[in-house]
Amino acid sequence: MAEIRGATPGDVGAVVDCWVALAADQRQHGSHLLAEPNRLVIADSVAMATATGLLVIAEDAATVVGFAMAHQELDGLQRDVSLGVIDAMYVRPPARAAGVGAALLAAIEAALARRGADHVALEVLSANAHARAFYDAAGYRERRRTLEKPLDQDS
């Protein structure tokens, strides 16, 4: 089983590589994010999450095999809950089905709880049945739907 730990600045490059793999994989489920062209922007986000303690990694034999990255909603709007948001989570295919995803999810939820969050939100692409089933089994329930259409499509 992979070791789950908080990310350090030395992990940023490996996590960015995982994020690029995640973005490339999600294209099959309808994601609009481009993988490689976003590498530099994501490197900044990964570095920020590392600095705030809201990035955890799964490491096996000194290789990063997965990560979970989050932030707290601190936009100045008043809420009746303290909301943490999981921005991205990914486990490389060879490490899947070994409990790595569940361990990463538990670790990032714990990190958010330590920072005062009492609710956690995340997004999952509708077409990604495997991810939806994973989060459903972990107790996540649909609260909001995002609808989209091309502007050149008739109403």
Rosetta constraint file for C-alpha pairs under 8 A:
AtomPair CA 1 CA 60 HARMONIC 7.24 0.50
AtomPair CA 1 CA 98 HARMONIC 6.96 0.50
AtomPair CA 1 CA 99 HARMONIC 7.70 0.50
AtomPair CA 1 CA 100 HARMONIC 7.27 0.50
AtomPair CA 2 CA 58 HARMONIC 5.59 0.50
AtomPair CA 2 CA 59 HARMONIC 5.18 0.50
AtomPair CA 2 CA 60 HARMONIC 4.62 0.50
AtomPair CA 2 CA 61 HARMONIC 7.98 0.50
AtomPair CA 2 CA 65 HARMONIC 7.88 0.50
AtomPair CA 2 CA 100 HARMONIC 6.65 0.50
AtomPair CA 3 CA 58 HARMONIC 5.46 0.50
AtomPair CA 3 CA 59 HARMONIC 5.16 0.50
AtomPair CA 3 CA 60 HARMONIC 6.35 0.50
AtomPair CA 4 CA 56 HARMONIC 6.82 0.50
AtomPair CA 4 CA 57 HARMONIC 5.64 0.50
AtomPair CA 4 CA 58 HARMONIC 4.56 0.50
AtomPair CA 4 CA 59 HARMONIC 6.47 0.50
AtomPair CA 4 CA 103 HARMONIC 7.04 0.50
AtomPair CA 4 CA 104 HARMONIC 6.68 0.50
AtomPair CA 4 CA 107 HARMONIC 7.48 0.50
AtomPair CA 5 CA 56 HARMONIC 5.54 0.50
AtomPair CA 5 CA 57 HARMONIC 5.61 0.50
AtomPair CA 5 CA 58 HARMONIC 6.70 0.50
AtomPair CA 5 CA 59 HARMONIC 7.95 0.50
AtomPair CA 5 CA 107 HARMONIC 7.99 0.50
AtomPair CA 6 CA 50 HARMONIC 7.72 0.50
AtomPair CA 6 CA 53 HARMONIC 6.78 0.50
AtomPair CA 6 CA 54 HARMONIC 7.79 0.50
AtomPair CA 6 CA 55 HARMONIC 6.10 0.50
AtomPair CA 6 CA 56 HARMONIC 4.38 0.50
AtomPair CA 6 CA 57 HARMONIC 6.19 0.50
AtomPair CA 7 CA 11 HARMONIC 5.98 0.50
AtomPair CA 7 CA 12 HARMONIC 7.68 0.50
AtomPair CA 7 CA 50 HARMONIC 5.70 0.50
AtomPair CA 7 CA 53 HARMONIC 7.54 0.50
AtomPair CA 7 CA 55 HARMONIC 5.69 0.50
AtomPair CA 7 CA 56 HARMONIC 5.25 0.50
AtomPair CA 7 CA 57 HARMONIC 5.87 0.50
AtomPair CA 8 CA 12 HARMONIC 7.22 0.50
AtomPair CA 8 CA 50 HARMONIC 6.19 0.50
AtomPair CA 8 CA 51 HARMONIC 7.99 0.50
AtomPair CA 9 CA 47 HARMONIC 6.78 0.50
AtomPair CA 9 CA 50 HARMONIC 6.68 0.50
AtomPair CA 9 CA 51 HARMONIC 7.85 0.50
AtomPair CA 11 CA 15 HARMONIC 6.18 0.50
AtomPair CA 11 CA 64 HARMONIC 7.91 0.50
AtomPair CA 12 CA 16 HARMONIC 6.09 0.50
AtomPair CA 12 CA 43 HARMONIC 6.87 0.50
AtomPair CA 12 CA 46 HARMONIC 6.25 0.50
AtomPair CA 12 CA 47 HARMONIC 6.23 0.50
AtomPair CA 12 CA 50 HARMONIC 7.83 0.50
AtomPair CA 13 CA 17 HARMONIC 6.29 0.50
AtomPair CA 13 CA 43 HARMONIC 7.39 0.50
AtomPair CA 14 CA 18 HARMONIC 6.38 0.50
AtomPair CA 14 CA 64 HARMONIC 6.28 0.50
AtomPair CA 15 CA 19 HARMONIC 6.14 0.50
AtomPair CA 15 CA 46 HARMONIC 7.31 0.50
AtomPair CA 15 CA 57 HARMONIC 7.82 0.50
AtomPair CA 15 CA 64 HARMONIC 7.07 0.50
AtomPair CA 15 CA 66 HARMONIC 7.59 0.50
AtomPair CA 15 CA 67 HARMONIC 6.74 0.50
AtomPair CA 16 CA 20 HARMONIC 6.17 0.50
AtomPair CA 16 CA 39 HARMONIC 6.72 0.50
AtomPair CA 16 CA 42 HARMONIC 6.61 0.50
AtomPair CA 16 CA 43 HARMONIC 5.89 0.50
AtomPair CA 16 CA 46 HARMONIC 7.02 0.50
AtomPair CA 17 CA 21 HARMONIC 6.33 0.50
AtomPair CA 18 CA 22 HARMONIC 6.12 0.50
AtomPair CA 18 CA 65 HARMONIC 7.63 0.50
AtomPair CA 18 CA 66 HARMONIC 6.76 0.50
AtomPair CA 18 CA 67 HARMONIC 7.58 0.50
AtomPair CA 18 CA 90 HARMONIC 7.06 0.50
AtomPair CA 18 CA 91 HARMONIC 7.96 0.50
AtomPair CA 18 CA 92 HARMONIC 7.40 0.50
AtomPair CA 19 CA 23 HARMONIC 6.10 0.50
AtomPair CA 19 CA 35 HARMONIC 7.89 0.50
AtomPair CA 19 CA 42 HARMONIC 7.75 0.50
AtomPair CA 19 CA 88 HARMONIC 7.85 0.50
AtomPair CA 19 CA 90 HARMONIC 7.31 0.50
AtomPair CA 20 CA 24 HARMONIC 6.13 0.50
AtomPair CA 20 CA 35 HARMONIC 4.88 0.50
AtomPair CA 20 CA 36 HARMONIC 6.01 0.50
AtomPair CA 20 CA 38 HARMONIC 7.83 0.50
AtomPair CA 20 CA 39 HARMONIC 6.75 0.50
AtomPair CA 21 CA 25 HARMONIC 6.09 0.50
AtomPair CA 21 CA 35 HARMONIC 7.17 0.50
AtomPair CA 22 CA 26 HARMONIC 6.10 0.50
AtomPair CA 22 CA 35 HARMONIC 7.86 0.50
AtomPair CA 22 CA 90 HARMONIC 6.16 0.50
AtomPair CA 23 CA 27 HARMONIC 6.59 0.50
AtomPair CA 23 CA 31 HARMONIC 7.68 0.50
AtomPair CA 23 CA 33 HARMONIC 6.36 0.50
AtomPair CA 23 CA 34 HARMONIC 6.52 0.50
AtomPair CA 23 CA 35 HARMONIC 4.88 0.50
AtomPair CA 24 CA 28 HARMONIC 7.95 0.50
AtomPair CA 24 CA 34 HARMONIC 7.02 0.50
AtomPair CA 24 CA 35 HARMONIC 5.20 0.50
AtomPair CA 25 CA 29 HARMONIC 7.83 0.50
AtomPair CA 26 CA 30 HARMONIC 6.71 0.50
AtomPair CA 26 CA 31 HARMONIC 5.50 0.50
AtomPair CA 27 CA 31 HARMONIC 4.71 0.50
AtomPair CA 27 CA 32 HARMONIC 6.80 0.50
AtomPair CA 27 CA 33 HARMONIC 7.37 0.50
AtomPair CA 27 CA 34 HARMONIC 7.92 0.50
AtomPair CA 29 CA 125 HARMONIC 6.56 0.50
AtomPair CA 29 CA 126 HARMONIC 7.67 0.50
AtomPair CA 29 CA 127 HARMONIC 5.13 0.50
AtomPair CA 29 CA 128 HARMONIC 5.65 0.50
AtomPair CA 30 CA 125 HARMONIC 7.33 0.50
AtomPair CA 30 CA 127 HARMONIC 7.10 0.50
AtomPair CA 31 CA 125 HARMONIC 7.32 0.50
AtomPair CA 34 CA 38 HARMONIC 6.43 0.50
AtomPair CA 35 CA 39 HARMONIC 7.01 0.50
AtomPair CA 38 CA 42 HARMONIC 6.04 0.50
AtomPair CA 39 CA 43 HARMONIC 6.11 0.50
AtomPair CA 40 CA 44 HARMONIC 6.70 0.50
AtomPair CA 41 CA 45 HARMONIC 6.69 0.50
AtomPair CA 42 CA 46 HARMONIC 5.99 0.50
AtomPair CA 43 CA 47 HARMONIC 6.09 0.50
AtomPair CA 44 CA 48 HARMONIC 6.18 0.50
AtomPair CA 45 CA 49 HARMONIC 6.16 0.50
AtomPair CA 46 CA 50 HARMONIC 6.08 0.50
AtomPair CA 46 CA 55 HARMONIC 7.45 0.50
AtomPair CA 46 CA 69 HARMONIC 7.55 0.50
AtomPair CA 47 CA 51 HARMONIC 6.22 0.50
AtomPair CA 48 CA 52 HARMONIC 6.28 0.50
AtomPair CA 49 CA 53 HARMONIC 6.09 0.50
AtomPair CA 49 CA 54 HARMONIC 4.98 0.50
AtomPair CA 49 CA 55 HARMONIC 5.34 0.50
AtomPair CA 49 CA 69 HARMONIC 6.55 0.50
AtomPair CA 49 CA 70 HARMONIC 6.88 0.50
AtomPair CA 49 CA 71 HARMONIC 7.17 0.50
AtomPair CA 50 CA 54 HARMONIC 6.07 0.50
AtomPair CA 50 CA 55 HARMONIC 5.24 0.50
AtomPair CA 53 CA 111 HARMONIC 7.18 0.50
AtomPair CA 54 CA 69 HARMONIC 5.81 0.50
AtomPair CA 54 CA 70 HARMONIC 5.34 0.50
AtomPair CA 54 CA 71 HARMONIC 6.45 0.50
AtomPair CA 54 CA 108 HARMONIC 6.75 0.50
AtomPair CA 54 CA 111 HARMONIC 6.24 0.50
AtomPair CA 54 CA 112 HARMONIC 7.06 0.50
AtomPair CA 55 CA 67 HARMONIC 7.06 0.50
AtomPair CA 55 CA 68 HARMONIC 5.75 0.50
AtomPair CA 55 CA 69 HARMONIC 4.43 0.50
AtomPair CA 55 CA 70 HARMONIC 6.51 0.50
AtomPair CA 55 CA 108 HARMONIC 7.07 0.50
AtomPair CA 56 CA 67 HARMONIC 5.58 0.50
AtomPair CA 56 CA 68 HARMONIC 5.40 0.50
AtomPair CA 56 CA 69 HARMONIC 6.60 0.50
AtomPair CA 56 CA 104 HARMONIC 6.81 0.50
AtomPair CA 56 CA 107 HARMONIC 6.89 0.50
AtomPair CA 56 CA 108 HARMONIC 6.37 0.50
AtomPair CA 57 CA 64 HARMONIC 6.62 0.50
AtomPair CA 57 CA 65 HARMONIC 7.59 0.50
AtomPair CA 57 CA 66 HARMONIC 5.67 0.50
AtomPair CA 57 CA 67 HARMONIC 4.19 0.50
AtomPair CA 57 CA 68 HARMONIC 6.49 0.50
AtomPair CA 57 CA 104 HARMONIC 7.05 0.50
AtomPair CA 58 CA 64 HARMONIC 5.75 0.50
AtomPair CA 58 CA 65 HARMONIC 5.54 0.50
AtomPair CA 58 CA 66 HARMONIC 4.92 0.50
AtomPair CA 58 CA 67 HARMONIC 5.94 0.50
AtomPair CA 58 CA 100 HARMONIC 6.95 0.50
AtomPair CA 58 CA 104 HARMONIC 6.93 0.50
AtomPair CA 59 CA 63 HARMONIC 5.26 0.50
AtomPair CA 59 CA 64 HARMONIC 4.38 0.50
AtomPair CA 59 CA 65 HARMONIC 5.58 0.50
AtomPair CA 59 CA 66 HARMONIC 7.16 0.50
AtomPair CA 60 CA 64 HARMONIC 6.49 0.50
AtomPair CA 60 CA 65 HARMONIC 6.58 0.50
AtomPair CA 65 CA 91 HARMONIC 5.85 0.50
AtomPair CA 65 CA 92 HARMONIC 5.40 0.50
AtomPair CA 65 CA 95 HARMONIC 6.58 0.50
AtomPair CA 66 CA 89 HARMONIC 7.42 0.50
AtomPair CA 66 CA 90 HARMONIC 5.23 0.50
AtomPair CA 66 CA 91 HARMONIC 4.08 0.50
AtomPair CA 66 CA 92 HARMONIC 5.96 0.50
AtomPair CA 66 CA 100 HARMONIC 7.68 0.50
AtomPair CA 66 CA 101 HARMONIC 7.83 0.50
AtomPair CA 66 CA 104 HARMONIC 7.89 0.50
AtomPair CA 67 CA 88 HARMONIC 7.88 0.50
AtomPair CA 67 CA 89 HARMONIC 5.59 0.50
AtomPair CA 67 CA 90 HARMONIC 5.55 0.50
AtomPair CA 67 CA 91 HARMONIC 6.67 0.50
AtomPair CA 67 CA 104 HARMONIC 6.70 0.50
AtomPair CA 68 CA 86 HARMONIC 7.24 0.50
AtomPair CA 68 CA 87 HARMONIC 7.72 0.50
AtomPair CA 68 CA 88 HARMONIC 5.75 0.50
AtomPair CA 68 CA 89 HARMONIC 4.20 0.50
AtomPair CA 68 CA 90 HARMONIC 6.61 0.50
AtomPair CA 68 CA 104 HARMONIC 6.09 0.50
AtomPair CA 68 CA 105 HARMONIC 6.95 0.50
AtomPair CA 68 CA 108 HARMONIC 6.32 0.50
AtomPair CA 69 CA 86 HARMONIC 5.91 0.50
AtomPair CA 69 CA 87 HARMONIC 5.58 0.50
AtomPair CA 69 CA 88 HARMONIC 5.35 0.50
AtomPair CA 69 CA 89 HARMONIC 6.37 0.50
AtomPair CA 69 CA 108 HARMONIC 7.16 0.50
AtomPair CA 70 CA 84 HARMONIC 7.00 0.50
AtomPair CA 70 CA 85 HARMONIC 5.41 0.50
AtomPair CA 70 CA 86 HARMONIC 4.14 0.50
AtomPair CA 70 CA 87 HARMONIC 4.96 0.50
AtomPair CA 70 CA 88 HARMONIC 7.02 0.50
AtomPair CA 70 CA 108 HARMONIC 7.17 0.50
AtomPair CA 70 CA 112 HARMONIC 7.73 0.50
AtomPair CA 71 CA 84 HARMONIC 5.86 0.50
AtomPair CA 71 CA 85 HARMONIC 5.38 0.50
AtomPair CA 71 CA 86 HARMONIC 6.61 0.50
AtomPair CA 71 CA 87 HARMONIC 7.09 0.50
AtomPair CA 71 CA 112 HARMONIC 7.79 0.50
AtomPair CA 72 CA 82 HARMONIC 7.93 0.50
AtomPair CA 72 CA 83 HARMONIC 6.04 0.50
AtomPair CA 72 CA 84 HARMONIC 4.34 0.50
AtomPair CA 72 CA 85 HARMONIC 5.95 0.50
AtomPair CA 72 CA 112 HARMONIC 7.40 0.50
AtomPair CA 72 CA 117 HARMONIC 7.28 0.50
AtomPair CA 73 CA 82 HARMONIC 7.53 0.50
AtomPair CA 73 CA 83 HARMONIC 5.64 0.50
AtomPair CA 73 CA 84 HARMONIC 6.03 0.50
AtomPair CA 73 CA 85 HARMONIC 6.98 0.50
AtomPair CA 81 CA 117 HARMONIC 7.70 0.50
AtomPair CA 81 CA 118 HARMONIC 6.48 0.50
AtomPair CA 81 CA 119 HARMONIC 6.59 0.50
AtomPair CA 82 CA 116 HARMONIC 6.75 0.50
AtomPair CA 82 CA 117 HARMONIC 4.66 0.50
AtomPair CA 82 CA 118 HARMONIC 5.40 0.50
AtomPair CA 82 CA 119 HARMONIC 6.21 0.50
AtomPair CA 83 CA 117 HARMONIC 5.27 0.50
AtomPair CA 83 CA 118 HARMONIC 6.35 0.50
AtomPair CA 83 CA 119 HARMONIC 4.97 0.50
AtomPair CA 83 CA 120 HARMONIC 5.69 0.50
AtomPair CA 83 CA 121 HARMONIC 7.15 0.50
AtomPair CA 84 CA 112 HARMONIC 5.99 0.50
AtomPair CA 84 CA 117 HARMONIC 5.45 0.50
AtomPair CA 84 CA 118 HARMONIC 7.55 0.50
AtomPair CA 84 CA 119 HARMONIC 6.14 0.50
AtomPair CA 84 CA 120 HARMONIC 4.68 0.50
AtomPair CA 84 CA 121 HARMONIC 6.31 0.50
AtomPair CA 85 CA 120 HARMONIC 5.53 0.50
AtomPair CA 85 CA 121 HARMONIC 4.81 0.50
AtomPair CA 85 CA 122 HARMONIC 5.65 0.50
AtomPair CA 86 CA 108 HARMONIC 7.82 0.50
AtomPair CA 86 CA 120 HARMONIC 7.12 0.50
AtomPair CA 86 CA 121 HARMONIC 6.27 0.50
AtomPair CA 86 CA 122 HARMONIC 5.06 0.50
AtomPair CA 86 CA 123 HARMONIC 7.88 0.50
AtomPair CA 87 CA 122 HARMONIC 6.62 0.50
AtomPair CA 87 CA 123 HARMONIC 7.75 0.50
AtomPair CA 89 CA 104 HARMONIC 7.99 0.50
AtomPair CA 90 CA 101 HARMONIC 7.48 0.50
AtomPair CA 91 CA 95 HARMONIC 6.40 0.50
AtomPair CA 91 CA 96 HARMONIC 6.19 0.50
AtomPair CA 91 CA 100 HARMONIC 7.12 0.50
AtomPair CA 91 CA 101 HARMONIC 6.36 0.50
AtomPair CA 92 CA 96 HARMONIC 6.62 0.50
AtomPair CA 95 CA 100 HARMONIC 6.89 0.50
AtomPair CA 96 CA 100 HARMONIC 6.61 0.50
AtomPair CA 96 CA 101 HARMONIC 7.19 0.50
AtomPair CA 99 CA 103 HARMONIC 6.17 0.50
AtomPair CA 100 CA 104 HARMONIC 6.11 0.50
AtomPair CA 101 CA 105 HARMONIC 6.07 0.50
AtomPair CA 102 CA 106 HARMONIC 6.16 0.50
AtomPair CA 102 CA 138 HARMONIC 7.87 0.50
AtomPair CA 103 CA 107 HARMONIC 6.13 0.50
AtomPair CA 104 CA 108 HARMONIC 6.17 0.50
AtomPair CA 105 CA 109 HARMONIC 6.09 0.50
AtomPair CA 106 CA 110 HARMONIC 6.12 0.50
AtomPair CA 107 CA 111 HARMONIC 6.21 0.50
AtomPair CA 108 CA 112 HARMONIC 6.20 0.50
AtomPair CA 109 CA 113 HARMONIC 6.15 0.50
AtomPair CA 109 CA 120 HARMONIC 7.24 0.50
AtomPair CA 110 CA 114 HARMONIC 6.17 0.50
AtomPair CA 111 CA 115 HARMONIC 6.53 0.50
AtomPair CA 112 CA 116 HARMONIC 6.52 0.50
AtomPair CA 112 CA 117 HARMONIC 5.40 0.50
AtomPair CA 112 CA 120 HARMONIC 7.94 0.50
AtomPair CA 113 CA 117 HARMONIC 4.75 0.50
AtomPair CA 113 CA 118 HARMONIC 6.19 0.50
AtomPair CA 124 CA 128 HARMONIC 7.11 0.50
AtomPair CA 124 CA 131 HARMONIC 6.86 0.50
AtomPair CA 124 CA 132 HARMONIC 6.56 0.50
AtomPair CA 125 CA 132 HARMONIC 7.92 0.50
AtomPair CA 126 CA 132 HARMONIC 7.57 0.50
AtomPair CA 128 CA 132 HARMONIC 6.29 0.50
AtomPair CA 129 CA 133 HARMONIC 6.09 0.50
AtomPair CA 130 CA 134 HARMONIC 6.23 0.50
AtomPair CA 131 CA 135 HARMONIC 6.24 0.50
AtomPair CA 132 CA 136 HARMONIC 5.98 0.50
AtomPair CA 133 CA 137 HARMONIC 6.09 0.50
AtomPair CA 134 CA 138 HARMONIC 6.44 0.50
AtomPair CA 135 CA 139 HARMONIC 6.46 0.50
AtomPair CA 135 CA 140 HARMONIC 5.41 0.50
AtomPair CA 136 CA 140 HARMONIC 5.02 0.50
AtomPair CA 136 CA 141 HARMONIC 6.36 0.50
AtomPair CA 149 CA 153 HARMONIC 7.05 0.50
